[in-house]
Amino acid sequence: MDLPGLISRHVALTPSGREFRGRCPFLEERTPSFCVHGCRARGDAVDFLRRMLGLSFAEAVRELAREVGLPVSESEASAADSGPRLRDVTRLAQEHFQTLLWSK
């Protein structure tokens, strides 16, 4: 499955050179600024499904795996879900300690 194919299920895309353009599904806008492979939003197919459908990391992985016929066990999905949570906690800790470092 290609990324434009996945995104076009949720966003009307039109070809624009080597990219596809559409209105950003995460912002209310009137003119297309969303570019597949070039938008300010960053991420991959898993990130897109998480934001678009409100899925957890594991749910998005399971959905994509199901679409291409790959089995994903519950233990694999649970292990996959801990990575993003750990990154979120680490990011929050980093922000906290940076605030402490730079405050008077």
Summary of the structure (lengths in Angstrom):
residues: 104
radius of gyration: 17.2
end to end distance: 51.7
largest distance: 55.7
contacts: 243
relative contact order: 0.10
helix: 53%
strand: 10%
